[in-house]
Amino acid sequence: MMDWFIPYANGMQIGKINTGAFMIHLILSIFFLTSCSKDPIIYNLTTSAYPPDGGTVSPITKQYEEGKIASINATPASEYFLESWTGATGYSSSVNIVMDSDKFVIAKFVKKKYDLTTSIEGKGTIEEKVIKTGANTDYNSGTILELTAIPLSGWRFKEWSGDITGTENPVQITINETKKVTAIFVENYVGKNTSKFLALGDSYTIGASVASSERWPVQFLSELKLYTKYIDTLQIIARSGWRVDQLKEEMNNSKLEPPYGLVSLLIGTNNQFQKQDANDFRPEFIEMLEKSLKLVKDRKERLFVISLPDWAASPYGVGFDRAKVSKEIDQFNSVIKEECDKRNILLFDITSISRRALTDITLIANDGLHPSGKMYKLWVDKMIPIISKINFK
């Protein structure tokens, strides 16, 4: 072994060191220092969801070394959303935190909320009663409401429209999205003429050249009585040759007392026959429609319109340009249909039936122009299946 000499101090030699012993001492010192260093510090991460069914959080539990970054993810359940974190910062579904101590993190979920908008047609109110709440607050997703339509005096509840349809009252609705509901009330149908069928028109309504029992309004009422006892009387305001303006004048002069149980309107043939343009006919017909609606207090289901028959298909039409007349009848009927559709008023198309007279003379009365009782029966057969379904009570 070599000896290392310690240099002189103040001219004197201090001493010498054996190199082997020195190396052994150095190695032991390093080992001692290394073996005495601290173990890494471990922290616990614990997460949870509130409320428990609002969603999930991951990881649920995990250990991290001091200073490490923990990534936490929140997944909302159906009809929930993440509102906030407790023990972490941020509002996104994924957050990071530094593990410098044990951490407890909570993801707070909240039920989605939806609006319920209600409205009224007529006069009445809607009462809302919570049957079951979706969470802690009414109208959160999952809330079940009971809606009750309450009519004011003199009115009655008719039906629901919007996200609820039908006549059930009260009715339940589940709020799982934004919803709109309307309660429709109608005025009580009272008056001395509520059992009366009022037929408005011209020669086709009065039944020119047929017996009174063969007139279509008479046949119609006879059939309707098989389905309801609430319409039992007939009143006809009609005359051969009348245009719209003449029918309107007679109605103004008559002592009409609405509401009527049922009203029909068939007018316009003589406007066409006297060469009026269909577009000029439109405003007059609109006025007549509005006037007829008032007779049933805007109960549209109690008013129906009949299309114009094609008189050119009769033997009388031989002396005219049948194609031209038929085209004009179609133009008038187009106006009638457009205006009825705009107001959701029932229209019966009997024009095609009237054109069968080209090949079936039994459909024409003895005057060679107007329908026979047989044709009128075909009209009635088309109307009754629909009109008989009206609730006249």
C-alpha positions as a Markdown table, in Angstrom:
| # | Residue | x | y | z |
|---|---|---|---|---|
| 1 | Met | 0.0 | 0.0 | 0.0 |
| 2 | Met | 1.1 | 3.6 | -0.7 |
| 3 | Asp | 1.2 | 6.1 | 2.0 |
| 4 | Trp | -0.1 | 9.6 | 1.4 |
| 5 | Phe | 1.9 | 12.3 | 3.3 |
| 6 | Ile | 0.1 | 15.3 | 4.7 |
| 7 | Pro | 1.9 | 18.5 | 3.8 |
| 8 | Tyr | 3.9 | 20.4 | 6.3 |
| 9 | Ala | 2.2 | 23.1 | 8.3 |
| 10 | Asn | 4.4 | 25.8 | 9.6 |
| 11 | Gly | 7.5 | 23.8 | 8.5 |
| 12 | Met | 6.4 | 20.7 | 10.3 |
| 13 | Gln | 5.1 | 17.4 | 8.8 |
| 14 | Ile | 1.6 | 16.7 | 10.3 |
| 15 | Gly | 1.4 | 13.0 | 9.4 |
| 16 | Lys | 0.7 | 10.4 | 6.8 |
| 17 | Ile | -2.5 | 8.4 | 5.6 |
| 18 | Asn | -2.6 | 4.9 | 4.4 |
| 19 | Thr | -4.5 | 5.0 | 1.0 |
| 20 | Gly | -6.3 | 1.6 | 1.5 |
| 21 | Ala | -7.8 | 2.6 | 4.8 |
| 22 | Phe | -8.9 | 5.9 | 3.3 |
| 23 | Met | -10.7 | 4.3 | 0.4 |
| 24 | Ile | -12.6 | 1.9 | 2.7 |
| 25 | His | -13.6 | 4.8 | 4.9 |
| 26 | Leu | -14.9 | 6.8 | 1.9 |
| 27 | Ile | -17.0 | 3.9 | 0.5 |
| 28 | Leu | -18.6 | 3.3 | 3.9 |
| 29 | Ser | -19.5 | 7.0 | 4.2 |
| 30 | Ile | -21.2 | 7.1 | 0.8 |
| 31 | Phe | -23.1 | 3.9 | 1.6 |
| 32 | Phe | -24.2 | 5.3 | 4.9 |
| 33 | Leu | -25.4 | 8.6 | 3.3 |
| 34 | Thr | -27.3 | 6.7 | 0.6 |
| 35 | Ser | -29.0 | 4.3 | 2.9 |
| 36 | Cys | -30.2 | 7.1 | 5.1 |
| 37 | Ser | -32.1 | 9.1 | 2.3 |
| 38 | Lys | -36.0 | 9.5 | 2.7 |
| 39 | Asp | -38.7 | 7.3 | 1.0 |
| 40 | Pro | -41.0 | 9.2 | -1.5 |
| 41 | Ile | -44.2 | 10.7 | 0.0 |
| 42 | Ile | -47.5 | 9.2 | -1.2 |
| 43 | Tyr | -50.9 | 11.0 | -1.2 |
| 44 | Asn | -54.4 | 9.6 | -1.7 |
| 45 | Leu | -57.0 | 10.9 | -4.2 |
| 46 | Thr | -60.6 | 10.1 | -3.4 |
| 47 | Thr | -63.5 | 11.2 | -5.7 |
| 48 | Ser | -67.3 | 11.0 | -5.6 |
| 49 | Ala | -70.4 | 12.2 | -7.5 |
| 50 | Tyr | -73.3 | 14.2 | -6.0 |
| 51 | Pro | -76.0 | 13.2 | -6.3 |
| 52 | Pro | -74.8 | 9.6 | -6.7 |
| 53 | Asp | -77.2 | 9.0 | -9.7 |
| 54 | Gly | -76.1 | 12.2 | -11.3 |
| 55 | Gly | -73.0 | 10.7 | -13.0 |
| 56 | Thr | -69.7 | 9.1 | -12.5 |
| 57 | Val | -66.2 | 10.3 | -11.6 |
| 58 | Ser | -62.9 | 8.6 | -12.4 |
| 59 | Pro | -60.6 | 7.6 | -10.9 |
| 60 | Ile | -62.6 | 6.8 | -7.8 |
| 61 | Thr | -59.5 | 6.3 | -5.7 |
| 62 | Lys | -55.8 | 6.4 | -6.6 |
| 63 | Gln | -52.4 | 7.1 | -5.0 |
| 64 | Tyr | -49.9 | 9.6 | -6.3 |
| 65 | Glu | -46.3 | 10.6 | -5.3 |
| 66 | Glu | -45.9 | 14.1 | -4.0 |
| 67 | Gly | -46.0 | 16.7 | -6.7 |
| 68 | Lys | -47.5 | 14.5 | -9.4 |
| 69 | Ile | -50.5 | 15.7 | -11.5 |
| 70 | Ala | -53.8 | 13.9 | -11.1 |
| 71 | Ser | -56.3 | 14.0 | -14.0 |
| 72 | Ile | -60.0 | 13.6 | -13.0 |
| 73 | Asn | -62.9 | 13.1 | -15.4 |
| 74 | Ala | -66.7 | 13.5 | -14.8 |
| 75 | Thr | -69.3 | 11.9 | -17.0 |
| 76 | Pro | -72.9 | 13.1 | -16.4 |
| 77 | Ala | -75.8 | 10.6 | -16.5 |
| 78 | Ser | -78.7 | 11.1 | -18.9 |
| 79 | Glu | -80.7 | 14.3 | -18.3 |
| 80 | Tyr | -77.9 | 15.7 | -15.9 |
| 81 | Phe | -75.0 | 18.1 | -16.5 |
| 82 | Leu | -71.8 | 18.9 | -14.5 |
| 83 | Glu | -72.4 | 22.1 | -12.6 |
| 84 | Ser | -69.2 | 22.5 | -10.5 |
| 85 | Trp | -66.3 | 20.8 | -8.7 |
| 86 | Thr | -65.5 | 20.8 | -4.9 |
| 87 | Gly | -61.9 | 20.3 | -4.2 |
| 88 | Ala | -60.9 | 21.2 | -7.7 |
| 89 | Thr | -61.0 | 24.3 | -9.9 |
| 90 | Gly | -62.9 | 24.6 | -13.2 |
| 91 | Tyr | -66.2 | 23.7 | -14.8 |
| 92 | Ser | -65.1 | 21.4 | -17.6 |
| 93 | Ser | -65.6 | 17.7 | -17.4 |
| 94 | Ser | -61.9 | 17.1 | -17.0 |
| 95 | Val | -59.7 | 18.8 | -14.4 |
| 96 | Asn | -56.1 | 18.5 | -13.1 |
| 97 | Ile | -54.8 | 18.9 | -9.6 |
| 98 | Val | -51.3 | 18.9 | -8.0 |
| 99 | Met | -51.0 | 16.2 | -5.4 |
| 100 | Asp | -49.4 | 18.0 | -2.5 |
| 101 | Ser | -51.7 | 16.5 | 0.1 |
| 102 | Asp | -54.5 | 14.0 | 0.4 |
| 103 | Lys | -57.3 | 15.2 | -1.9 |
| 104 | Phe | -61.1 | 14.7 | -1.8 |
| 105 | Val | -62.8 | 15.9 | -4.9 |
| 106 | Ile | -66.6 | 16.0 | -5.6 |
| 107 | Ala | -68.3 | 16.4 | -9.0 |
| 108 | Lys | -71.7 | 18.1 | -8.5 |
| 109 | Phe | -74.3 | 17.2 | -11.1 |
| 110 | Val | -77.6 | 18.9 | -11.6 |
| 111 | Lys | -80.7 | 17.8 | -13.4 |
| 112 | Lys | -81.5 | 19.6 | -16.7 |
| 113 | Lys | -84.4 | 22.0 | -16.5 |
| 114 | Tyr | -87.0 | 22.5 | -19.2 |
| 115 | Asp | -89.7 | 25.2 | -19.6 |
| 116 | Leu | -93.4 | 24.4 | -19.8 |
| 117 | Thr | -95.3 | 27.1 | -21.6 |
| 118 | Thr | -99.1 | 27.1 | -21.2 |
| 119 | Ser | -101.7 | 29.2 | -23.1 |
| 120 | Ile | -105.5 | 29.6 | -23.3 |
| 121 | Glu | -107.9 | 29.7 | -26.1 |
| 122 | Gly | -111.3 | 30.9 | -24.9 |
| 123 | Lys | -112.0 | 31.7 | -21.3 |
| 124 | Gly | -110.5 | 29.5 | -18.5 |
| 125 | Thr | -107.4 | 28.7 | -16.5 |
| 126 | Ile | -104.9 | 25.9 | -16.2 |
| 127 | Glu | -103.9 | 24.5 | -12.7 |
| 128 | Glu | -100.5 | 22.9 | -12.5 |
| 129 | Lys | -99.9 | 20.3 | -9.8 |
| 130 | Val | -96.6 | 18.5 | -9.3 |
| 131 | Ile | -97.1 | 14.8 | -9.0 |
| 132 | Lys | -93.4 | 13.8 | -9.0 |
| 133 | Thr | -90.3 | 16.0 | -9.1 |
| 134 | Gly | -87.3 | 15.2 | -11.2 |
| 135 | Ala | -84.9 | 16.4 | -8.5 |
| 136 | Asn | -85.2 | 19.1 | -5.8 |
| 137 | Thr | -86.8 | 21.7 | -8.0 |
| 138 | Asp | -90.1 | 21.5 | -9.8 |
| 139 | Tyr | -89.9 | 21.3 | -13.6 |
| 140 | Asn | -86.5 | 19.7 | -13.6 |
| 141 | Ser | -86.1 | 16.9 | -16.2 |
| 142 | Gly | -88.3 | 14.0 | -15.1 |
| 143 | Thr | -90.9 | 16.2 | -13.3 |
| 144 | Ile | -94.4 | 14.9 | -13.8 |
| 145 | Leu | -97.2 | 17.5 | -13.7 |
| 146 | Glu | -100.9 | 17.2 | -13.6 |
| 147 | Leu | -102.7 | 19.8 | -15.6 |
| 148 | Thr | -106.3 | 20.7 | -15.0 |
| 149 | Ala | -108.3 | 22.9 | -17.4 |
| 150 | Ile | -110.8 | 25.0 | -15.5 |
| 151 | Pro | -113.4 | 26.8 | -17.6 |
| 152 | Leu | -114.9 | 30.1 | -16.6 |
| 153 | Ser | -118.7 | 30.4 | -16.1 |
| 154 | Gly | -120.5 | 30.0 | -19.4 |
| 155 | Trp | -117.6 | 28.1 | -21.0 |
| 156 | Arg | -116.5 | 24.5 | -21.2 |
| 157 | Phe | -113.2 | 22.7 | -21.8 |
| 158 | Lys | -113.0 | 21.3 | -25.3 |
| 159 | Glu | -109.5 | 19.8 | -25.7 |
| 160 | Trp | -105.7 | 20.2 | -25.4 |
| 161 | Ser | -103.3 | 21.0 | -28.2 |
| 162 | Gly | -99.6 | 21.2 | -28.5 |
| 163 | Asp | -97.5 | 18.6 | -26.6 |
| 164 | Ile | -100.7 | 17.2 | -25.2 |
| 165 | Thr | -103.7 | 16.3 | -27.3 |
| 166 | Gly | -107.1 | 14.9 | -26.5 |
| 167 | Thr | -109.9 | 15.7 | -24.1 |
| 168 | Glu | -108.7 | 14.0 | -20.9 |
| 169 | Asn | -108.9 | 16.4 | -18.0 |
| 170 | Pro | -107.0 | 16.5 | -15.8 |
| 171 | Val | -104.0 | 15.0 | -17.7 |
| 172 | Gln | -100.4 | 14.3 | -16.7 |
| 173 | Ile | -97.3 | 15.4 | -18.6 |
| 174 | Thr | -93.6 | 14.5 | -18.1 |
| 175 | Ile | -91.2 | 17.3 | -18.4 |
| 176 | Asn | -88.3 | 15.8 | -20.3 |
| 177 | Glu | -87.8 | 18.6 | -22.8 |
| 178 | Thr | -89.2 | 22.1 | -23.5 |
| 179 | Lys | -93.0 | 21.8 | -23.9 |
| 180 | Lys | -96.0 | 23.9 | -24.9 |
| 181 | Val | -99.5 | 23.1 | -24.0 |
| 182 | Thr | -102.8 | 25.0 | -24.9 |
| 183 | Ala | -106.1 | 24.5 | -23.2 |
| 184 | Ile | -109.0 | 25.2 | -25.6 |
| 185 | Phe | -112.3 | 26.4 | -24.1 |
| 186 | Val | -115.5 | 27.0 | -26.0 |
| 187 | Glu | -118.5 | 28.9 | -25.0 |
| 188 | Asn | -121.5 | 26.9 | -23.9 |
| 189 | Tyr | -123.8 | 26.3 | -26.9 |
| 190 | Val | -127.1 | 27.6 | -25.8 |
| 191 | Gly | -130.0 | 29.2 | -27.6 |
| 192 | Lys | -133.4 | 28.4 | -29.1 |
| 193 | Asn | -131.9 | 27.4 | -32.5 |
| 194 | Thr | -129.2 | 25.0 | -31.3 |
| 195 | Ser | -131.3 | 22.0 | -32.5 |
| 196 | Lys | -131.9 | 23.6 | -36.0 |
| 197 | Phe | -130.1 | 22.8 | -39.3 |
| 198 | Leu | -129.9 | 26.0 | -41.4 |
| 199 | Ala | -129.3 | 25.4 | -45.1 |
| 200 | Leu | -128.2 | 28.5 | -47.1 |
| 201 | Gly | -128.1 | 28.6 | -50.9 |
| 202 | Asp | -129.9 | 28.9 | -54.2 |
| 203 | Ser | -131.9 | 26.5 | -56.4 |
| 204 | Tyr | -129.8 | 23.5 | -55.5 |
| 205 | Thr | -130.6 | 24.0 | -51.8 |
| 206 | Ile | -134.3 | 24.7 | -52.3 |
| 207 | Gly | -134.5 | 21.7 | -54.6 |
| 208 | Ala | -135.9 | 23.1 | -57.8 |
| 209 | Ser | -138.1 | 20.7 | -59.8 |
| 210 | Val | -138.1 | 17.9 | -57.1 |
| 211 | Ala | -140.5 | 17.1 | -54.4 |
| 212 | Ser | -139.8 | 18.7 | -51.0 |
| 213 | Ser | -139.0 | 15.2 | -49.6 |
| 214 | Glu | -136.3 | 14.8 | -52.3 |
| 215 | Arg | -134.4 | 18.1 | -51.5 |
| 216 | Trp | -131.0 | 17.3 | -50.3 |
| 217 | Pro | -131.4 | 19.2 | -46.9 |
| 218 | Val | -134.5 | 17.2 | -46.2 |
| 219 | Gln | -132.9 | 13.9 | -47.0 |
| 220 | Phe | -129.8 | 14.9 | -45.1 |
| 221 | Leu | -131.7 | 15.7 | -41.9 |
| 222 | Ser | -133.7 | 12.5 | -42.1 |
| 223 | Glu | -130.4 | 10.6 | -42.2 |
| 224 | Leu | -128.7 | 12.7 | -39.5 |
| 225 | Lys | -131.6 | 11.9 | -37.1 |
| 226 | Leu | -130.5 | 8.3 | -37.1 |
| 227 | Tyr | -127.2 | 9.4 | -35.4 |
| 228 | Thr | -128.2 | 12.3 | -33.1 |
| 229 | Lys | -131.3 | 13.6 | -31.4 |
| 230 | Tyr | -129.8 | 17.1 | -31.0 |
| 231 | Ile | -130.5 | 18.3 | -34.5 |
| 232 | Asp | -134.2 | 17.8 | -35.3 |
| 233 | Thr | -135.4 | 20.9 | -37.2 |
| 234 | Leu | -134.7 | 22.3 | -40.7 |
| 235 | Gln | -134.7 | 25.9 | -41.9 |
| 236 | Ile | -133.9 | 26.7 | -45.5 |
| 237 | Ile | -132.9 | 30.2 | -46.8 |
| 238 | Ala | -132.6 | 29.7 | -50.5 |
| 239 | Arg | -134.2 | 30.7 | -53.9 |
| 240 | Ser | -133.6 | 29.8 | -57.5 |
| 241 | Gly | -131.3 | 32.3 | -59.3 |
| 242 | Trp | -129.8 | 33.8 | -56.1 |
| 243 | Arg | -126.2 | 35.1 | -56.2 |
| 244 | Val | -124.1 | 35.6 | -53.1 |
| 245 | Asp | -125.3 | 39.2 | -52.7 |
| 246 | Gln | -128.9 | 38.2 | -52.9 |
| 247 | Leu | -128.5 | 35.5 | -50.3 |
| 248 | Lys | -126.7 | 38.0 | -48.0 |
| 249 | Glu | -129.5 | 40.5 | -48.3 |
| 250 | Glu | -132.1 | 37.9 | -47.4 |
| 251 | Met | -130.0 | 36.8 | -44.4 |
| 252 | Asn | -129.8 | 40.4 | -43.2 |
| 253 | Asn | -133.5 | 40.8 | -43.5 |
| 254 | Ser | -134.3 | 37.6 | -41.7 |
| 255 | Lys | -134.4 | 37.4 | -38.0 |
| 256 | Leu | -131.6 | 34.9 | -37.6 |
| 257 | Glu | -130.8 | 34.1 | -34.0 |
| 258 | Pro | -127.5 | 32.3 | -33.5 |
| 259 | Pro | -126.2 | 29.9 | -32.5 |
| 260 | Tyr | -127.6 | 27.3 | -34.9 |
| 261 | Gly | -127.0 | 23.6 | -34.4 |
| 262 | Leu | -125.6 | 23.2 | -37.9 |
| 263 | Val | -125.3 | 25.4 | -41.0 |
| 264 | Ser | -124.6 | 24.5 | -44.7 |
| 265 | Leu | -123.6 | 26.9 | -47.5 |
| 266 | Leu | -123.9 | 26.3 | -51.2 |
| 267 | Ile | -123.8 | 29.5 | -53.3 |
| 268 | Gly | -122.0 | 30.8 | -56.4 |
| 269 | Thr | -123.4 | 29.0 | -59.4 |
| 270 | Asn | -125.5 | 32.0 | -60.5 |
| 271 | Asn | -122.4 | 34.2 | -60.0 |
| 272 | Gln | -120.7 | 32.0 | -62.6 |
| 273 | Phe | -123.7 | 31.7 | -64.8 |
| 274 | Gln | -124.0 | 35.5 | -64.9 |
| 275 | Lys | -120.4 | 35.7 | -66.1 |
| 276 | Gln | -118.8 | 37.0 | -62.9 |
| 277 | Asp | -115.0 | 36.4 | -62.7 |
| 278 | Ala | -113.9 | 33.9 | -60.1 |
| 279 | Asn | -111.5 | 36.4 | -58.6 |
| 280 | Asp | -114.3 | 39.0 | -58.2 |
| 281 | Phe | -116.3 | 36.3 | -56.6 |
| 282 | Arg | -113.7 | 35.7 | -53.9 |
| 283 | Pro | -114.3 | 38.7 | -51.6 |
| 284 | Glu | -118.1 | 38.1 | -51.7 |
| 285 | Phe | -117.6 | 34.5 | -50.8 |
| 286 | Ile | -115.2 | 35.3 | -48.0 |
| 287 | Glu | -117.9 | 37.7 | -46.5 |
| 288 | Met | -120.5 | 34.9 | -46.8 |
| 289 | Leu | -118.2 | 32.5 | -45.0 |
| 290 | Glu | -117.5 | 34.9 | -42.2 |
| 291 | Lys | -121.2 | 35.6 | -41.9 |
| 292 | Ser | -122.0 | 31.8 | -41.7 |
| 293 | Leu | -119.3 | 31.3 | -39.1 |
| 294 | Lys | -121.0 | 33.8 | -36.8 |
| 295 | Leu | -124.2 | 31.8 | -37.1 |
| 296 | Val | -122.4 | 28.9 | -35.3 |
| 297 | Lys | -120.4 | 31.1 | -33.0 |
| 298 | Asp | -117.2 | 30.1 | -34.7 |
| 299 | Arg | -117.8 | 26.4 | -34.0 |
| 300 | Lys | -116.2 | 25.5 | -37.3 |
| 301 | Glu | -117.2 | 21.8 | -37.0 |
| 302 | Arg | -120.8 | 23.0 | -37.2 |
| 303 | Leu | -120.4 | 24.7 | -40.6 |
| 304 | Phe | -119.9 | 22.9 | -43.9 |
| 305 | Val | -119.7 | 24.1 | -47.5 |
| 306 | Ile | -120.7 | 22.3 | -50.7 |
| 307 | Ser | -118.9 | 22.8 | -54.0 |
| 308 | Leu | -120.7 | 24.1 | -57.0 |
| 309 | Pro | -122.3 | 21.4 | -59.2 |
| 310 | Asp | -121.4 | 21.5 | -62.9 |
| 311 | Trp | -124.7 | 22.4 | -64.6 |
| 312 | Ala | -123.0 | 22.0 | -68.0 |
| 313 | Ala | -123.2 | 18.2 | -67.5 |
| 314 | Ser | -127.1 | 18.5 | -67.7 |
| 315 | Pro | -129.1 | 18.3 | -70.9 |
| 316 | Tyr | -129.6 | 22.1 | -70.5 |
| 317 | Gly | -125.8 | 22.5 | -70.9 |
| 318 | Val | -126.0 | 21.2 | -74.5 |
| 319 | Gly | -126.6 | 24.8 | -75.7 |
| 320 | Phe | -123.5 | 26.1 | -74.1 |
| 321 | Asp | -119.7 | 25.6 | -74.5 |
| 322 | Arg | -119.6 | 22.8 | -72.0 |
| 323 | Ala | -115.7 | 22.8 | -71.7 |
| 324 | Lys | -115.7 | 26.5 | -71.0 |
| 325 | Val | -118.5 | 26.3 | -68.4 |
| 326 | Ser | -116.8 | 23.4 | -66.7 |
| 327 | Lys | -113.5 | 25.2 | -66.6 |
| 328 | Glu | -115.1 | 28.3 | -65.0 |
| 329 | Ile | -116.9 | 26.1 | -62.5 |
| 330 | Asp | -113.5 | 24.6 | -61.5 |
| 331 | Gln | -112.1 | 28.1 | -61.1 |
| 332 | Phe | -115.0 | 29.1 | -58.8 |
| 333 | Asn | -114.6 | 25.8 | -56.8 |
| 334 | Ser | -110.9 | 26.5 | -56.5 |
| 335 | Val | -111.6 | 29.8 | -54.8 |
| 336 | Ile | -114.1 | 28.1 | -52.5 |
| 337 | Lys | -111.6 | 25.4 | -51.6 |
| 338 | Glu | -108.8 | 27.9 | -50.9 |
| 339 | Glu | -110.9 | 30.0 | -48.6 |
| 340 | Cys | -112.4 | 27.0 | -46.7 |
| 341 | Asp | -108.9 | 25.5 | -46.3 |
| 342 | Lys | -107.6 | 28.8 | -44.9 |
| 343 | Arg | -110.3 | 28.7 | -42.2 |
| 344 | Asn | -110.3 | 24.9 | -41.7 |
| 345 | Ile | -113.9 | 24.7 | -42.8 |
| 346 | Leu | -115.2 | 21.4 | -44.1 |
| 347 | Leu | -115.9 | 21.3 | -47.8 |
| 348 | Phe | -117.8 | 18.5 | -49.6 |
| 349 | Asp | -116.8 | 18.1 | -53.3 |
| 350 | Ile | -120.0 | 17.0 | -55.1 |
| 351 | Thr | -118.9 | 18.5 | -58.5 |
| 352 | Ser | -117.7 | 15.1 | -59.7 |
| 353 | Ile | -121.0 | 13.5 | -58.8 |
| 354 | Ser | -122.9 | 16.2 | -60.8 |
| 355 | Arg | -120.8 | 15.3 | -63.9 |
| 356 | Arg | -122.0 | 11.8 | -63.8 |
| 357 | Ala | -125.2 | 13.2 | -65.4 |
| 358 | Leu | -123.4 | 13.2 | -68.8 |
| 359 | Thr | -123.9 | 9.5 | -68.9 |
| 360 | Asp | -126.8 | 9.0 | -66.4 |
| 361 | Ile | -129.9 | 11.0 | -67.2 |
| 362 | Thr | -131.6 | 9.7 | -64.1 |
| 363 | Leu | -129.5 | 12.1 | -62.0 |
| 364 | Ile | -131.3 | 15.1 | -63.6 |
| 365 | Ala | -134.8 | 16.4 | -62.7 |
| 366 | Asn | -137.6 | 16.8 | -65.2 |
| 367 | Asp | -136.5 | 20.4 | -66.0 |
| 368 | Gly | -133.4 | 19.1 | -67.6 |
| 369 | Leu | -131.1 | 21.3 | -65.5 |
| 370 | His | -131.3 | 20.6 | -61.8 |
| 371 | Pro | -130.3 | 17.4 | -59.9 |
| 372 | Ser | -132.9 | 14.7 | -59.3 |
| 373 | Gly | -133.7 | 13.3 | -55.9 |
| 374 | Lys | -131.4 | 10.4 | -56.8 |
| 375 | Met | -128.4 | 12.7 | -57.3 |
| 376 | Tyr | -129.2 | 14.6 | -54.0 |
| 377 | Lys | -129.2 | 11.2 | -52.2 |
| 378 | Leu | -125.6 | 10.7 | -53.5 |
| 379 | Trp | -124.6 | 14.0 | -52.0 |
| 380 | Val | -126.1 | 13.1 | -48.7 |
| 381 | Asp | -124.4 | 9.7 | -48.7 |
| 382 | Lys | -121.1 | 11.6 | -49.0 |
| 383 | Met | -121.9 | 14.0 | -46.2 |
| 384 | Ile | -123.5 | 11.9 | -43.5 |
| 385 | Pro | -120.5 | 9.6 | -42.6 |
| 386 | Ile | -118.5 | 12.8 | -41.6 |
| 387 | Ile | -121.2 | 15.0 | -40.2 |
| 388 | Ser | -122.7 | 12.2 | -38.1 |
| 389 | Lys | -119.5 | 12.1 | -36.1 |
| 390 | Ile | -119.9 | 15.6 | -34.7 |
| 391 | Asn | -120.7 | 15.9 | -31.0 |
| 392 | Phe | -123.9 | 18.0 | -31.1 |
| 393 | Lys | -124.6 | 17.5 | -27.4 |
